[in-house]
Amino acid sequence: MAVQKEPILKKCRYLGISPMVMGISKESNRNPNANNRKKVSEYGMQLKEKQKLKFIYGVLEKPFHHYFEIAEKMEGKTGDNLITVLESRLDNIVYRMGLSLTRREARQLVSHRHFTVNGKRVNIPSYRVKEGDVIALYEGSRSSTKFKDIVEQTNGRVVPTWLESNKENFSAKVVRMPKPEDLDYEVEAHLIVELYSK
């Protein structure tokens, strides 16, 4: 697994996304329109949208292209399917449940075997959950002060409607698969489809 060492706020500013999407409550005081001065080509816009999704979910080029191929084979719009595939990653669901401050932290917690899917411990951050799956914090990790601190800090975070959260049991059930309208950020997935169709 590659380590991402790029400055998060700088990358957020370049991609035009709020640091809140990444789980960081720090705002940059620089001019938000600084990157809008240059005229961007069609290819540049397509590339930026792809970079945005890769950055948000912490996915490298090869697995991202693999997700695109999976999305192409699914029924419906490829762009919407790509969002569904990325959102259904286990590390993203842990983040959405409010059991990690960032997706990067969620990835680390999953790989350290702190979570179960349908009662079985899973240590693969890219594990794709399905409708009806129950994701829970492992029994032995529930008394950890680390998770108590995280739950306190993420108390105000809104859990998406496609997850049925149970705060007492540190668990959530996938009621339905996520859709693009459930996202807390804007993305033009059709531009990514156009980029890969060239």
C-alpha positions in Angstrom: 0.0 0.0 0.0 1.4 3.4 -1.0 1.8 6.1 1.6 0.2 9.4 0.8 2.5 12.2 2.0 1.1 15.1 0.0 -0.3 18.1 2.1 -4.1 17.6 2.4 -5.1 21.2 2.5 -3.0 22.1 -0.5 -4.5 19.2 -2.5 -8.0 20.1 -1.4 -7.5 23.6 -2.6 -6.2 22.4 -6.0 -9.1 20.0 -6.5 -11.7 22.5 -5.2 -13.0 20.4 -2.4 -13.6 21.3 1.2 -11.2 19.8 3.8 -14.4 18.7 5.7 -14.9 16.0 3.0 -11.6 14.6 4.1 -12.6 14.7 7.8 -10.5 17.8 8.5 -12.1 20.8 10.2 -9.4 23.2 9.2 -10.1 25.9 6.6 -7.4 27.4 4.5 -7.2 31.2 4.5 -5.9 31.5 1.0 -7.9 32.7 -2.0 -10.3 29.8 -2.9 -10.6 31.1 -6.5 -6.9 31.2 -7.2 -7.0 28.1 -9.4 -10.0 29.4 -11.4 -7.9 32.0 -13.2 -6.4 29.6 -15.7 -8.4 28.3 -18.6 -8.6 24.5 -18.2 -8.9 22.2 -21.2 -11.5 19.5 -21.5 -8.9 16.9 -20.7 -7.7 18.9 -17.7 -11.3 19.0 -16.3 -11.7 15.2 -16.8 -8.3 14.5 -15.2 -9.1 16.8 -12.2 -12.4 14.9 -11.5 -10.5 11.6 -11.6 -7.8 13.0 -9.3 -10.6 14.3 -6.9 -12.1 10.8 -6.5 -8.8 9.1 -6.2 -7.7 11.6 -3.5 -11.0 11.5 -1.5 -11.0 7.7 -1.2 -7.2 7.3 -1.1 -7.1 4.9 -4.1 -4.1 4.6 -6.5 -4.4 4.5 -10.3 -4.4 0.7 -10.8 -7.2 -0.1 -8.3 -9.1 3.0 -9.4 -9.1 1.7 -13.1 -10.2 -1.7 -11.8 -13.1 -0.1 -10.0 -14.0 1.7 -13.3 -14.0 -1.7 -15.1 -16.3 -3.1 -12.5 -18.6 -0.1 -12.8 -18.8 -0.5 -16.6 -20.0 -4.1 -16.2 -22.8 -3.1 -13.8 -26.3 -2.1 -14.9 -27.0 1.6 -15.1 -24.8 4.7 -15.6 -21.1 3.9 -15.3 -20.3 7.2 -13.5 -23.0 6.5 -10.8 -21.8 2.9 -10.5 -18.2 4.1 -9.9 -19.4 6.2 -7.0 -21.4 3.2 -5.6 -18.3 1.0 -5.8 -16.1 3.5 -4.1 -18.6 4.3 -1.4 -19.1 0.6 -0.6 -15.5 0.1 0.4 -15.1 -1.0 4.1 -12.8 1.9 5.1 -15.2 4.4 3.7 -18.1 2.8 5.6 -16.1 2.9 8.9 -15.5 6.7 8.2 -19.2 7.2 7.4 -20.3 5.5 10.6 -18.2 8.0 12.6 -15.7 5.5 13.9 -12.7 7.3 12.4 -11.8 10.9 12.0 -10.6 10.5 8.4 -10.6 7.8 5.7 -6.9 7.4 6.1 -7.4 6.6 9.8 -10.3 4.3 8.8 -8.0 2.4 6.5 -5.4 1.9 9.2 -8.1 0.8 11.8 -9.5 -1.8 9.4 -6.1 -3.2 8.5 -5.5 -3.6 12.3 -8.5 -5.9 12.5 -10.8 -3.6 14.6 -13.9 -4.3 12.5 -16.2 -7.2 11.6 -18.5 -7.7 8.7 -21.4 -10.1 9.5 -19.5 -11.2 12.6 -16.2 -12.1 10.8 -13.1 -9.9 11.3 -12.0 -8.3 8.1 -8.6 -6.5 7.7 -9.0 -5.5 4.0 -9.8 -1.8 3.7 -10.9 -2.2 0.0 -13.4 -5.0 1.0 -16.7 -4.2 -0.7 -19.8 -4.5 1.4 -23.2 -5.5 0.1 -26.7 -4.6 0.9 -27.8 -6.3 4.2 -24.2 -6.5 5.6 -23.7 -5.5 9.2 -20.4 -3.7 10.0 -19.4 -3.5 13.7 -16.5 -2.7 15.9 -14.8 -5.8 17.2 -15.9 -6.7 20.8 -12.3 -6.5 22.1 -11.9 -2.9 20.7 -15.1 -1.4 22.2 -13.5 -0.6 25.6 -10.6 1.2 23.9 -10.2 4.8 24.9 -9.2 5.5 21.3 -12.7 4.7 20.0 -14.4 6.5 22.8 -12.5 9.6 21.9 -13.3 9.2 18.2 -17.0 8.7 18.9 -17.0 11.9 21.0 -15.3 13.9 18.2 -17.5 12.6 15.4 -20.7 13.0 17.4 -22.1 15.7 15.2 -21.3 13.9 11.9 -24.4 12.9 9.9 -24.6 9.2 9.1 -25.9 8.7 5.5 -29.4 7.4 4.9 -28.2 4.2 3.3 -26.6 3.2 6.6 -28.8 2.2 9.6 -26.5 3.1 12.5 -26.6 1.7 16.0 -24.4 3.9 18.2 -24.8 1.8 21.3 -23.5 -1.4 19.6 -20.9 0.5 17.4 -22.5 -1.0 14.4 -24.3 -0.2 11.2 -26.3 -2.1 8.6 -26.2 -1.4 4.9 -29.9 -0.7 4.1 -29.3 0.0 0.4 -26.3 0.7 -1.9 -25.1 4.3 -1.9 -26.1 6.6 -4.8 -24.4 9.8 -6.1 -27.1 12.0 -4.5 -26.0 10.7 -1.1 -22.6 12.3 -1.4 -21.4 15.3 0.7 -19.3 16.7 -2.1 -19.8 17.5 -5.8 -18.3 15.3 -8.5 -19.0 15.1 -12.2 -18.5 11.4 -12.7 -19.4 11.6 -16.4 -16.1 13.4 -17.1 -14.2 10.4 -15.7 -16.2 8.1 -18.0 -15.3 10.3 -20.9 -11.6 10.3 -19.9 -11.5 6.5 -19.8 -13.5 6.1 -23.0 -10.7 7.9 -25.1 
